[in-house]
Amino acid sequence: GYSMYPRGDRAGFERQWLGRFAAIDIDSEQAFVAEYPEQALSEGKLAAPDGVFYRVKIGSVGAFKTARLVPNANPRIV
């Protein structure tokens, strides 16, 4: 599912989605929540094919880093 990652209510967001995975578009801050990390990222990529996503298990310290691959350049790790 899709959710806007709240700036002021992180605790409420985490209570609602605890244990699931989120792929968060770093530009729009839209969070795509799913049971599995690959599923969350797939949902995000459908909505924003060129987006760069930060993936995290909700309620945990960051679990993944995502790279944006740019032709003829070094990948940007975010």
Backbone as ProteinMPNN parsed JSONL, in Angstrom:
{"seq_chain_A": "GYSMYPRGDRAGFERQWLGRFAAIDIDSEQAFVAEYPEQALSEGKLAAPDGVFYRVKIGSVGAFKTARLVPNANPRIV", "coords_chain_A": {"N_chain_A": [[0.809, -1.18, 0.0], [0.247, 2.352, -0.263], [1.567, 5.164, 1.423], [1.943, 8.391, 2.862], [4.981, 9.312, 4.18], [5.062, 10.409, 7.38], [6.249, 13.505, 8.617], [5.931, 14.566, 11.201], [4.754, 12.585, 12.726], [6.098, 10.111, 13.196], [6.137, 8.002, 15.057], [3.439, 7.189, 15.143], [3.099, 6.326, 12.504], [4.912, 4.187, 12.499], [3.714, 2.527, 14.424], [1.379, 1.832, 13.076], [2.339, 0.384, 10.858], [4.22, -1.44, 11.75], [6.87, -3.75, 11.497], [6.53, -4.267, 8.831], [7.767, -3.536, 5.483], [9.111, -0.582, 4.023], [9.452, 1.333, 1.095], [10.788, 4.293, 0.491], [10.38, 7.129, -1.364], [12.913, 9.316, -1.973], [12.685, 11.889, -2.935], [9.934, 12.705, -3.079], [8.972, 11.793, -0.669], [7.037, 9.857, -0.457], [5.827, 6.85, 0.831], [5.951, 3.431, 0.214], [4.423, 0.669, 1.273], [4.822, -2.695, 2.252], [4.628, -6.273, 2.756], [7.01, -7.526, 2.119], [10.385, -6.502, 1.274], [11.09, -6.335, -1.471], [8.636, -6.23, -2.711], [7.613, -3.792, -1.758], [9.435, -2.028, -2.97], [8.916, -2.587, -5.684], [6.289, -1.599, -5.938], [6.772, 1.105, -5.453], [8.449, 1.726, -7.642], [6.677, 1.408, -9.734], [5.065, 3.638, -9.413], [6.915, 5.725, -9.485], [9.099, 5.531, -11.697], [11.737, 6.486, -12.127], [12.555, 7.118, -9.638], [14.466, 7.38, -6.566], [14.908, 5.253, -3.947], [14.701, 4.769, -0.447], [15.0, 2.026, 1.499], [13.462, 0.391, 4.216], [12.956, -1.558, 7.167], [10.111, -1.21, 8.929], [10.155, 0.301, 12.027], [12.637, -0.511, 12.655], [16.217, 0.061, 12.591], [17.667, 1.572, 9.688], [17.744, -0.651, 6.917], [18.588, -1.028, 4.314], [20.473, 0.324, 1.556], [20.096, 2.24, -1.344], [21.064, 2.425, -4.727], [21.41, 4.847, -7.304], [21.797, 4.383, -10.609], [23.724, 5.915, -12.993], [24.268, 6.431, -16.39], [27.59, 6.155, -17.598], [28.78, 7.152, -15.29], [29.697, 7.221, -11.783], [27.907, 5.188, -9.439], [25.394, 6.716, -7.404], [25.124, 6.558, -4.053], [22.548, 6.356, -1.755]], "CA_chain_A": [[0.0, 0.0, 0.0], [0.939, 3.64, -0.317], [1.336, 6.073, 2.534], [2.898, 9.494, 2.937], [5.759, 9.16, 5.408], [4.787, 11.655, 8.114], [7.388, 14.15, 9.284], [5.672, 14.84, 12.604], [4.136, 11.48, 13.455], [6.82, 8.882, 12.877], [5.718, 6.955, 15.993], [2.147, 6.686, 14.693], [3.348, 5.582, 11.262], [5.554, 2.925, 12.858], [2.717, 1.677, 15.089], [0.432, 1.341, 12.07], [2.97, -0.497, 9.871], [5.332, -2.127, 12.412], [7.296, -5.049, 10.981], [6.455, -4.308, 7.361], [8.859, -2.838, 4.82], [8.74, 0.607, 3.263], [10.349, 1.936, 0.109], [10.437, 5.708, 0.593], [10.938, 7.957, -2.435], [13.629, 10.371, -1.259], [12.294, 13.211, -3.429], [8.544, 13.039, -2.738], [8.718, 11.248, 0.657], [5.97, 8.871, -0.487], [6.253, 5.55, 1.326], [5.222, 2.3, -0.321], [4.535, -0.297, 2.367], [4.448, -4.059, 1.879], [5.118, -7.318, 3.647], [8.373, -7.868, 1.728], [11.071, -5.314, 0.734], [11.039, -6.314, -2.936], [7.277, -5.831, -3.065], [7.509, -2.351, -1.506], [10.196, -1.337, -4.007], [8.189, -2.728, -6.951], [5.172, -0.653, -5.915], [7.34, 2.435, -5.604], [8.959, 1.897, -9.0], [5.527, 1.589, -10.628], [4.599, 5.018, -9.257], [8.005, 6.659, -9.814], [10.11, 4.67, -12.316], [13.086, 7.046, -12.011], [12.766, 7.509, -8.252], [15.482, 6.75, -5.73], [14.167, 4.82, -2.77], [15.346, 4.314, 0.775], [14.184, 0.92, 2.004], [13.636, 0.193, 5.652], [11.965, -2.347, 7.898], [9.478, -0.215, 9.788], [10.405, 0.057, 13.435], [14.03, -0.911, 12.793], [17.224, 0.942, 12.006], [17.731, 1.373, 8.243], [18.208, -1.969, 6.533], [19.087, -1.063, 2.947], [20.814, 1.551, 0.842], [19.737, 2.054, -2.741], [21.918, 3.186, -5.636], [20.87, 5.323, -8.577], [22.834, 4.175, -11.609], [23.715, 6.932, -14.032], [25.177, 5.994, -17.432], [28.901, 6.794, -17.684], [29.096, 7.838, -14.028], [29.709, 6.361, -10.623], [26.578, 5.159, -8.807], [25.176, 7.568, -6.242], [24.545, 5.77, -2.972], [21.742, 7.185, -0.848]], "C_chain_A": [[0.856, 1.249, 0.0], [0.592, 4.445, 0.917], [2.33, 7.215, 2.432], [3.653, 9.318, 4.237], [5.654, 10.457, 6.188], [6.018, 12.22, 8.795], [7.149, 14.252, 10.783], [5.113, 13.674, 13.404], [4.787, 10.156, 13.081], [6.367, 7.733, 13.776], [4.383, 6.348, 15.567], [2.269, 5.858, 13.428], [3.931, 4.22, 11.593], [4.586, 1.993, 13.576], [1.784, 1.041, 14.067], [1.046, 0.252, 11.193], [4.113, -1.337, 10.454], [5.602, -3.51, 11.824], [7.205, -5.193, 9.481], [7.651, -3.551, 6.793], [8.315, -1.64, 4.063], [9.85, 0.943, 2.284], [9.914, 3.391, 0.048], [11.153, 6.474, -0.508], [11.612, 9.155, -1.771], [13.261, 11.768, -1.743], [10.895, 13.602, -2.952], [8.175, 12.65, -1.311], [7.495, 10.34, 0.697], [6.553, 7.545, -0.022], [5.345, 4.474, 0.754], [5.475, 1.136, 0.619], [4.052, -1.661, 1.897], [5.038, -5.041, 2.882], [6.581, -7.663, 3.371], [9.053, -6.659, 1.092], [11.01, -5.211, -0.784], [9.678, -5.83, -3.428], [7.091, -4.327, -2.861], [8.238, -1.57, -2.591], [9.494, -1.427, -5.356], [7.026, -1.751, -7.036], [5.666, 0.775, -6.106], [7.797, 2.712, -7.022], [7.83, 2.022, -10.022], [5.05, 3.032, -10.597], [5.646, 6.035, -9.702], [9.169, 5.863, -10.406], [11.542, 5.18, -12.175], [13.422, 7.444, -10.58], [13.939, 6.779, -7.61], [14.812, 6.479, -4.396], [15.096, 4.396, -1.645], [14.446, 3.22, 1.318], [14.509, 0.667, 3.465], [12.576, -0.773, 6.165], [11.4, -1.415, 8.955], [9.614, -0.623, 11.248], [11.834, -0.365, 13.706], [14.948, 0.186, 12.273], [17.288, 0.618, 10.52], [18.379, 0.06, 7.852], [18.888, -1.987, 5.175], [19.583, 0.313, 2.53], [20.542, 1.251, -0.624], [20.616, 2.944, -3.607], [21.121, 3.637, -6.846], [22.007, 5.183, -9.58], [22.662, 5.188, -12.725], [24.69, 6.482, -15.117], [26.46, 6.823, -17.442], [29.272, 7.578, -16.436], [29.15, 6.824, -12.907], [28.319, 6.346, -9.996], [26.527, 6.092, -7.6], [24.489, 6.736, -5.178], [23.806, 6.723, -2.042], [21.189, 6.328, 0.253]], "O_chain_A": [[2.062, 1.187, 0.241], [-0.541, 4.412, 1.397], [3.45, 7.02, 1.959], [3.038, 9.187, 5.295], [6.107, 11.5, 5.715], [6.748, 11.497, 9.474], [8.077, 14.044, 11.565], [5.006, 13.758, 14.627], [4.109, 9.202, 12.698], [6.228, 6.604, 13.305], [4.21, 5.13, 15.622], [1.626, 4.817, 13.29], [3.502, 3.208, 11.038], [4.631, 0.782, 13.36], [1.439, -0.136, 14.173], [0.36, -0.7, 10.821], [4.902, -1.894, 9.691], [4.694, -4.327, 11.674], [7.746, -6.143, 8.914], [8.451, -2.991, 7.542], [7.206, -1.673, 3.53], [11.034, 0.849, 2.606], [8.806, 3.694, -0.393], [12.382, 6.47, -0.581], [10.951, 9.929, -1.079], [13.501, 12.742, -1.03], [10.697, 14.718, -2.472], [7.168, 13.127, -0.788], [6.963, 10.076, 1.775], [7.647, 7.163, -0.436], [4.121, 4.59, 0.802], [6.606, 0.668, 0.747], [3.02, -1.779, 1.236], [5.841, -4.674, 3.739], [7.311, -8.048, 4.285], [8.384, -5.861, 0.435], [10.892, -4.112, -1.325], [9.58, -5.116, -4.426], [6.481, -3.66, -3.697], [7.726, -0.563, -3.081], [9.475, -0.449, -6.103], [6.798, -1.142, -8.081], [5.055, 1.56, -6.831], [7.566, 3.798, -7.553], [8.0, 2.666, -11.057], [4.674, 3.589, -11.629], [5.3, 7.089, -10.236], [10.125, 5.552, -9.696], [12.472, 4.376, -12.11], [14.468, 8.047, -10.336], [14.345, 5.705, -8.056], [14.22, 7.373, -3.792], [16.125, 3.756, -1.862], [13.264, 3.453, 1.57], [15.663, 0.721, 3.888], [11.45, -0.805, 5.667], [12.142, -0.89, 9.785], [9.243, -1.726, 11.648], [12.213, -0.559, 14.861], [14.507, 1.119, 11.602], [16.991, -0.511, 10.129], [19.429, -0.307, 8.379], [19.692, -2.88, 4.906], [19.167, 1.333, 3.08], [20.74, 0.125, -1.082], [20.881, 4.093, -3.253], [20.268, 2.908, -7.352], [23.061, 5.797, -9.417], [21.592, 5.302, -13.323], [25.841, 6.177, -14.803], [26.418, 8.046, -17.31], [30.002, 8.565, -16.519], [28.696, 5.691, -13.066], [27.621, 7.36, -10.012], [27.508, 6.233, -6.869], [23.374, 6.259, -5.39], [24.341, 7.74, -1.603], [20.481, 6.828, 1.127]]}, "name": "protein", "num_of_chains": 1, "seq": "GYSMYPRGDRAGFERQWLGRFAAIDIDSEQAFVAEYPEQALSEGKLAAPDGVFYRVKIGSVGAFKTARLVPNANPRIV"}
